[in-house]
């Protein structure tokens, strides 16, 4: 191999395959028996195992330092982090989120609403609506930012953000439902999924869920729009039990699994997937030591999967199946490892910085562990079975990613 080829290989390993450190085989002192030199136990040290050991150590230190305390959510503290965005420009390093402006609005509004409904006041709601409609074509579909092309995933975030705005100034009546419906039909692919945009864009479980969610919330979920969608989503379930991005092509992933299962819930077809394998896969995402959830096999715990995987568990519960995760343990991970008294906002794991994305999905995941849900096949009719009034957060609909009360109001208006 030439020197140039070796450089190319090292670049591919580091940049595309994530192999920044070599795999090291560590041989134990144990042998199969005293008369044999055959090794009976080996362990491999990789970047993932080393990173997990580091995260595990940090989690255990937090569990030990907080002891038997029952930490509470520092809501006022986290509110200061969320409020900052409405009065200050985002830092330069967040320039990449220029095409995700509806998402930022949804994340912040939903976080505020979950912690205290009064924290999302009319003034903020008006500002949210004004910005969203400016980043749209004829009030729907919606774009990621001003002057950009309409995007399906951003339209999903925009509709969710508007649903949190209490129809301030009649904003719900301004949504161009017919225009969005025609646009969604144009995004439909032959395989039953939906593309992100008319010109270019991927087609996977994420985009398909977004299309179903938007259509269901706007009451435009027609048989024509749903044709072939159920089969597309079912073909995305992998041999592991979870769902991948595309049919028979990807490994199971927490985010894609949520999108597929939530999409099937909207279609009232959850029972058509392999529930047993799905439950096992969700259960395997929770580690006994860190107590949180990961998104894939052999990956690190991450606070956002408290919702992505936690919501799948809750959807199964609403279908009449037993819980497949340890909710008290997940609460402990969230409250002890995903929040810090040093910086407001919620984070992925110890050692990481807080951000709007993790703040929202960690909060929604925590909410799902607090509330009990009634059994129903209708995604929009999911309700709670409250056994206590001591909740830190409002109840979330696990299918649509919105507080149940806000979703109810929006759907009744539609």
ChimeraX attribute file (.defattr): number of C-alpha atoms within 10 A of each C-alpha:
attribute: neighborCount
match mode: 1-to-1
recipient: residues
	/A:1	5
	/A:2	7
	/A:3	8
	/A:4	9
	/A:5	10
	/A:6	11
	/A:7	11
	/A:8	12
	/A:9	11
	/A:10	15
	/A:11	15
	/A:12	13
	/A:13	14
	/A:14	13
	/A:15	10
	/A:16	9
	/A:17	10
	/A:18	12
	/A:19	16
	/A:20	13
	/A:21	13
	/A:22	9
	/A:23	12
	/A:24	11
	/A:25	11
	/A:26	11
	/A:27	13
	/A:28	11
	/A:29	9
	/A:30	13
	/A:31	14
	/A:32	11
	/A:33	10
	/A:34	8
	/A:35	7
	/A:36	9
	/A:37	10
	/A:38	11
	/A:39	13
	/A:40	13
	/A:41	12
	/A:42	12
	/A:43	10
	/A:44	12
	/A:45	14
	/A:46	16
	/A:47	16
	/A:48	16
	/A:49	14
	/A:50	13
	/A:51	13
	/A:52	17
	/A:53	13
	/A:54	13
	/A:55	18
	/A:56	19
	/A:57	15
	/A:58	17
	/A:59	23
	/A:60	15
	/A:61	13
	/A:62	15
	/A:63	17
	/A:64	11
	/A:65	11
	/A:66	12
	/A:67	10
	/A:68	8
	/A:69	11
	/A:70	11
	/A:71	14
	/A:72	11
	/A:73	17
	/A:74	17
	/A:75	17
	/A:76	11
	/A:77	15
	/A:78	22
	/A:79	18
	/A:80	12
	/A:81	18
	/A:82	19
	/A:83	16
	/A:84	11
	/A:85	14
	/A:86	13
	/A:87	7
	/A:88	8
	/A:89	9
	/A:90	13
	/A:91	7
	/A:92	7
	/A:93	7
	/A:94	9
	/A:95	10
	/A:96	8
	/A:97	14
	/A:98	14
	/A:99	17
	/A:100	18
	/A:101	20
	/A:102	28
	/A:103	22
	/A:104	20
	/A:105	25
	/A:106	25
	/A:107	22
	/A:108	22
	/A:109	26
	/A:110	28
	/A:111	29
	/A:112	22
	/A:113	20
	/A:114	23
	/A:115	23
	/A:116	16
	/A:117	17
	/A:118	10
	/A:119	15
	/A:120	21
	/A:121	15
	/A:122	15
	/A:123	10
	/A:124	15
	/A:125	21
	/A:126	18
	/A:127	13
	/A:128	21
	/A:129	22
	/A:130	12
	/A:131	16
	/A:132	26
	/A:133	21
	/A:134	15
	/A:135	26
	/A:136	24
	/A:137	17
	/A:138	14
	/A:139	17
	/A:140	23
	/A:141	28
	/A:142	29
	/A:143	27
	/A:144	25
	/A:145	21
	/A:146	16
	/A:147	11
	/A:148	14
	/A:149	18
	/A:150	21
	/A:151	23
	/A:152	29
	/A:153	24
	/A:154	23
	/A:155	26
	/A:156	25
	/A:157	25
	/A:158	31
	/A:159	22
	/A:160	27
	/A:161	24
	/A:162	25
	/A:163	23
	/A:164	25
	/A:165	26
	/A:166	18
	/A:167	19
	/A:168	15
	/A:169	13
	/A:170	10
	/A:171	18
	/A:172	20
	/A:173	11
	/A:174	13
	/A:175	20
	/A:176	16
	/A:177	20
	/A:178	13
	/A:179	14
	/A:180	24
	/A:181	22
	/A:182	12
	/A:183	17
	/A:184	23
	/A:185	14
	/A:186	14
	/A:187	22
	/A:188	23
	/A:189	14
	/A:190	11
	/A:191	13
	/A:192	18
	/A:193	27
	/A:194	29
	/A:195	23
	/A:196	24
	/A:197	20
	/A:198	15
	/A:199	8
	/A:200	9
	/A:201	14
	/A:202	14
	/A:203	20
	/A:204	23
	/A:205	30
	/A:206	25
	/A:207	26
	/A:208	28
	/A:209	29
	/A:210	23
	/A:211	29
	/A:212	27
	/A:213	23
	/A:214	25
	/A:215	21
	/A:216	18
	/A:217	21
	/A:218	21
	/A:219	13
	/A:220	17
	/A:221	18
	/A:222	11
	/A:223	8
	/A:224	8
	/A:225	21
	/A:226	17
	/A:227	15
	/A:228	16
	/A:229	23
	/A:230	22
	/A:231	15
	/A:232	21
	/A:233	27
	/A:234	20
	/A:235	16
	/A:236	26
	/A:237	28
	/A:238	22
	/A:239	14
	/A:240	15
	/A:241	22
	/A:242	30
	/A:243	30
	/A:244	28
	/A:245	25
	/A:246	21
	/A:247	18
	/A:248	13
	/A:249	12
	/A:250	14
	/A:251	19
	/A:252	23
	/A:253	23
	/A:254	28
	/A:255	22
	/A:256	27
	/A:257	30
	/A:258	28
	/A:259	30
	/A:260	32
	/A:261	30
	/A:262	28
	/A:263	27
	/A:264	24
	/A:265	25
	/A:266	23
	/A:267	18
	/A:268	17
	/A:269	15
	/A:270	21
	/A:271	13
	/A:272	11
	/A:273	20
	/A:274	15
	/A:275	15
	/A:276	10
	/A:277	16
	/A:278	25
	/A:279	20
	/A:280	15
	/A:281	24
	/A:282	24
	/A:283	18
	/A:284	17
	/A:285	25
	/A:286	24
	/A:287	17
	/A:288	12
	/A:289	12
	/A:290	24
	/A:291	23
	/A:292	29
	/A:293	29
	/A:294	24
	/A:295	26
	/A:296	19
	/A:297	14
	/A:298	11
	/A:299	14
	/A:300	22
	/A:301	24
	/A:302	21
	/A:303	29
	/A:304	30
	/A:305	25
	/A:306	33
	/A:307	28
	/A:308	26
	/A:309	28
	/A:310	32
	/A:311	28
	/A:312	28
	/A:313	25
	/A:314	26
	/A:315	27
	/A:316	24
	/A:317	18
	/A:318	24
	/A:319	20
	/A:320	14
	/A:321	15
	/A:322	12
	/A:323	18
	/A:324	21
	/A:325	24
	/A:326	16
	/A:327	19
	/A:328	13
	/A:329	17
	/A:330	24
	/A:331	24
	/A:332	20
	/A:333	26
	/A:334	27
	/A:335	19
	/A:336	23
	/A:337	25
	/A:338	28
	/A:339	27
	/A:340	18
	/A:341	9
	/A:342	7
	/A:343	13
	/A:344	21
	/A:345	26
	/A:346	29
	/A:347	27
	/A:348	25
	/A:349	26
	/A:350	21
	/A:351	13
	/A:352	10
	/A:353	16
	/A:354	21
	/A:355	16
	/A:356	21
	/A:357	19
	/A:358	24
	/A:359	26
	/A:360	26
	/A:361	24
	/A:362	29
	/A:363	28
	/A:364	31
	/A:365	27
	/A:366	29
	/A:367	26
	/A:368	25
	/A:369	21
	/A:370	20
	/A:371	20
	/A:372	18
	/A:373	20
	/A:374	14
	/A:375	18
	/A:376	16
	/A:377	19
	/A:378	13
	/A:379	22
	/A:380	19
	/A:381	14
	/A:382	20
	/A:383	20
	/A:384	16
	/A:385	11
	/A:386	14
	/A:387	9
	/A:388	9
	/A:389	7
	/A:390	8
	/A:391	12
	/A:392	17
	/A:393	22
	/A:394	21
	/A:395	24
	/A:396	27
	/A:397	26
	/A:398	29
	/A:399	23
	/A:400	25
	/A:401	20
	/A:402	24
	/A:403	23
	/A:404	19
	/A:405	14
	/A:406	19
	/A:407	21
	/A:408	19
	/A:409	14
	/A:410	19
	/A:411	14
	/A:412	8
	/A:413	11
	/A:414	13
